[in-house]
């Protein structure tokens, strides 16, 4: 079965993505209830039977659902998260403790790669956001002749794209990155000032301009042609427009001479499916240095 990736939902009402490699299925975040996950998977010819694990970016409520934790327990599926996530998961939901007691919780630490079946390697990268800790992930596929057969950078919530993240995402074939808001629309919105300040702050969310700058830095530091797909995540329903975000992505890629395809993920529909077979990296992945 070929490797593939798609976003099941992305936005403030729920976030979930699906990666399938050689029959092994991984959910990145579980911010949809189990029935919604099932219905979105069905649109791509998959089901819960194709899911074998889940990994969590952070504990804001649009990235996990208590009912979905219960479903993981029922299906005996492991959840990978930071030990520092445990307190919030226990505090705001009753099902995590049961998952923990069943031995279905696996731990990861920032900048330390860990392996999953089907040759998947994941490196968590700590990112600035007002849910501490929050992680982005670099996911590498099985080894090929010149490096991993494919590589995916996934960063859905972050206030700034810092240098360590830009370095970690060099050479990825798929870049899934937050394009949350248009700064002008955010400032002109009727939202309360504290919320606007939060979104625009260093622990908030990336604007279209910030995300475009991050894409530019990553592509310029990568081998030519390495990036095949740019997936735009977590668009604000109030302070962004899919066409506006997509144009930002297309413009920066055109300036760089990149032929990468732009996919703008939605809240209420599954994204296009990205086939990963054949997305061979042109160079070996950049190692993420452990924090001091």
N, C-alpha and C positions, 0 to 999 in steps of 0.2 A: 504494500500500500504506500503510495507516495506521501512525502511529508507535505503538510499544508498548515496554513495559519489564517484565522479570521477573527474579527471582533464581533462578539455576540451582542454587546451593548456598550455604549460609552457616553457618559454624561452624569449630571448630578443626581439622576434618579436610579443609577445602577450601572456598574461596570463589570464586564466579564469578557475574556478572550479565550480562544481555543486553539491549541497547538496539537497536531497529531503527527507522530513520527513512527513509521514502521508498526502501526497498530496501537501505539501507546498514546493515550490522550491526556493532555494537561490543561486544566483551567487556570488562567491567570486572573486572580480575583474571583469572588463569588458574590457579587453585588446584586444578583437576581435570585428570586425564589426558585426552588427546584423545578416547578412547572414551567416557569418562563425559560429557564435554562434548557429544558427538554424541547420546548417549542422552537427556540432559536436553533438548537442543534438539528432539529428535524428539517429545517430549511436547507441544510447542507448535506442531508442524507446521513446524519449521525444521531446518536441517542446517548443516554446516560451510560449504556453498556460500553460506549467507546471512551469513557472517562476513567482514568486510573489514578489521578492525583490532582491536587490543587495547590497553588502557591499564592501567598497573600502579600500585597504591596504595603498596606497599612490598615489601620482600624477605623477610619471614617466609615459611617454607616452605608455609604453608597458603594462600598467595596466588599462587604460581606453581609450575609443574612443568616440569622439564627436558624431559620428553617432549613437552609442549605447546609449548615453545619450538621443538623440532625440527619439530613439525607446522606451526607458523607459517612456518618457513623453507620447508618442502616446498610449502606453498600460496601462498608469496610474500605473506604478510600482515605488515604493519608492526606493531611493538610500540612504543608511546609510554611512555617512562619518564624519570625524572630521570637526568642524567649521574652523580649520586651513587649511583645504584643499580647502576651497571656493575660495580663491584668485587665486590660480593656475588654478583651473578649469574654472574660469571666464576668466583668462588671455589667456589661450592657447586653448580655445574652445568657441564657441558661444552658445552652447545649454544648458549649465548648468544653466544660468540665467533663462531661460524659465522653466526649471525643478523646480528651486527654487520658482519662481513666482506661479507655480501651486501647491505649498505646498507639493511637492513630495520628498523633501530632509529631512532626519532625521539625527539628530546629535548623536554622541557618544563621550565619553571622556575616556582617558586611565584609566585602572584598575577599571572602573565602569561597572558592568555587565548590559546588557539590554536584554529584552525578545522579541522573535518573536513568531508568531503562531506555532502551533504543538509542543509546549513545548520546543522550542529551546532557550537556553540561551547563549549569546556571551559575553566574556570578552576581550576587546582590551588590548593588551600589547605593550607599546612603545618599539621599537627596533632601534638600531643604523644603519642608512643608510643615504646616501646623498640626500634624499628627506625628508624634515622635515615638518610634522612628518610622520613616517612610523610605521605601526602596524602589529603585529602578532595577531592571534585570538585563544582563546580557546573556542570551541563550545561544549556545553553539551546537550545531549538529554533529553527527559522526565525522571522524577524521576523513579527509580526502587527500589528494596528492600534495596540495599546497596549503593545507589548513583545513578548517571545518568545511563540510559540504555546503553549509549555509549558516548564517548567523543573524540573530534578531536582537535589536535593542529596543527595550520596552520601558517607557517612562511616562506615566499617565498623570501624575500630580506632583508639581514642583514649582517653587517660586523663582528659582534661578537655575540655569544650566551651568554648573560649575565645571572647572577644568578637568577634575577627575572623571566626571561623567562623559565629557566630550572625548577624552582619551579612551575611556572604556568602550565607547561606541564606534571608534574608528574601524573602518573596514566592514561594517555590518552590511548584509545584503537587503535586510528589511529594517527600516527605522520607524518604530511606532512611538510618536512623540506628542505630548500635549500641545494643542493650539487652542487655548481656552477662550480667549476674549480678544476683541478689538479694544485697545486702550481708550480710544475716543468714545466708543459706545459705552464702555464701562464708566467713564467719568461723567457722561451725559445721562446715565440711567437714573431712574427714580429709587434706586437702592439706597438704604441708609449709609451714611458716610463711613461708619465703622466697617461695613461689609466691603465697600469699595476700597478702603485702605487695606483691608485684609487681602483681597484678591490681588491688588497691585503691589503688595509688599513682598519682601524676599522669602517669606514663608507661605506665599499664596499660590498663584497659578501663572503659567507662562502665557504671555500675549502672543498674537500672531507675529509681531515683530521680533520678540525674544526667541520664539521658536524658529523663525526663519534664520536668525543669526546663529542659532545652535546648529541648524542643518548646514549652513554655510561652513562653519568651523569643522564639522565632522566630515563633510564631503571633501573639503580642501586638504584634510589630513589623511585621506584614504586613497587607495589606488584608484585610478580612473576607471569608471564603470562598475565599481564594487557595489554601489547602492542601486538596487533594482526597484524598490518600492518605498514610498514615504506614506505612512499611515497616520492620519491626523486624529488625535484622541481628545476626549473630554471637552468638546465645544460647549460653551455656555449657550443656553437657549435664549437668554435675554440679551446678552452682550456680544454676540458673534453671529455670523451667518455662514452656512456651509460654503456658499459661493465665494464669500470673502476670504475665508480661511484657505480654500482650495487655490484661489488666485495667488495668495501669498506663497503657498508651497510651489506652485508652478513657476512663478516669477523667479524665486531664488534658484530653483533647479535650472531654469533656462539660462540665468546669468552664469551658472557654473558649467554649462554645457553638459548637464546630466540628462540622460534619457529616462530616469526613474519615473515610474507611474505614481501619481498622487491618488490616494484613497482616503476619503473623509468619512470616518466612522460616525454612526448615528446612534441616537438613544433608543429608537423604537424599531430598528431593523438590523439584521445581520449584514455585515460588510461583505464585499466581494471576497472570495476565497483566494488566497495567494498560494500558488504551488511553490514549494521550496526546493524540489528536486531540480538539480541543474544550476541552482544559485551558488556556484562554487566561489568561495572567497579567493581573491587574487593574492592575498598575503596572509601571513599568520596573524592571529588576533593579538592585539596589544595586551600585555599582562597588566592586571590591576594590582597596584602596589598596596600592601596592607597598610592600614592607618597606623600612625605612630602612637 
